[in-house]
Amino acid sequence: MLAGQAAPGAAGCRRLLAAALAAGLRRLLCSLPPCSASARRVVGQWPSPGLRVPEAAEAERLVQQLQRARPPLRRFIACPQLARTVQRCLQGGASPGPQPVLLECAPGPGVLTRTLLNAGVRVVALESNSAFLPNLQSLENSLDGQLKVIYGDFFRLDPLVTGTVKPPALSSDKLFESMGVAAVPWRADVPVKVFGILPQVRERNKLWRLLFALYECSSIYRCGRVELNIFISEKEYKVLTSKPGEAKAYQALTVLWQVGCEIQLLHKEPWSSFVTNMKSRGLAVQKTKWLPNDHLCLVRLTPHQNLFTGSLKPTNSATFIFMVKQCLAKPRSKLTDRLSSWSLDNGGKLLRELEIPQNAETRDLYPEDYRRLFEALQNSSEFAETWFNDEVMESIRNINL
């Protein structure tokens, strides 16, 4: 007590005691770690819920029990070790800070789903088989918003039909609205990551349909540069990554995917590592004579930020696609002959300006050469798109209806 000050009364003592307790409580609270919700916002990751991951035999039994008669062929990740490998691949190279939501297509028994959740990933599970939904929805209800389950089929997004879209088909707008994902500019960071196993039936057609969506900025690419992480057959991976001059493998699909995306091989896994819903429990592997096809390849397809710089735009990308398909329809044909068929009289001059040999065959051009050729044609005052036929283009665009 200071000299000259009166002793506080009972009310004053209570006020002093309350102030001291409040100060001590503030110091205590400041010393505690942030709550889980705040921590998620700071580090961009959910805390691990410590979920039990089913063993491979258990997951395989679940797949066999829950399938209807004569279902479409599907493959699932049932091995916990493979699930951990895929999880590390999906999270590898991620920049610090909040991470984009991961859309997992056809999770089935949920082995990978639980592994991703335990690693702190926010997952949206898009399941097309209603038999798998109860287990996934039960898991969703046990978590605090880290998992969202949606009934739908990723490979039946935005069907070209009139009237109401019937589940499991659904629109990408509805999907992104349910996910809470907003569109961002094309040159922004990746807004969504997608993981899935590409169905084997009409695999090539599905790759074409995704390609058209990429160049037109439609479907999943309406919201920005969506990153695809998909298991595809080794045969199709060889096609996507082949080089000029490689017989049969170097195709229009090769050029267009390489122009549009950075292609990374994340992992190769034998077909036997995956569980199928076939009653015979067989693998149903497509055999090829001219390309290896012993594995499924996990491939990351990240759209280039500079895809729509220069003369290439979503509005004229169909012309670019048709040009490449026309050129590589006969890969041994001379490029000068193809230019002449487009009523371009100065084709030789154009090739000299682009420093492309006059005797070059269409299979000799690199993907970047095809882009340079397209931009030169777009900027040429003598070039008219008289060779571009709407009916032919429409038949190509609807390749997987």
RAFEN-V347353 format. One record per helix or strand of 3 or more residues. SS is the DSSP state (~ for helix, > for strand). FROM is the first residue (numbers start at 0). TO is the last residue. If there is no record, write none. Layout:
BEGIN
[[SS;FROM;TO] [SS;FROM;TO]]
END
This chain:
BEGIN
[[~;9;30] [~;35;42] [~;55;65] [>;74;76] [~;79;90] [>;100;104] [~;110;117] [>;122;126] [~;129;140] [>;146;150] [~;153;155] [~;171;178] [>;191;196] [~;202;215] [~;218;222] [>;226;232] [~;233;239] [~;251;259] [>;260;269] [~;270;272] [>;273;275] [>;294;302] [~;316;327] [~;334;340] [~;346;352] [~;361;363] [~;366;377] [~;389;396]]
END
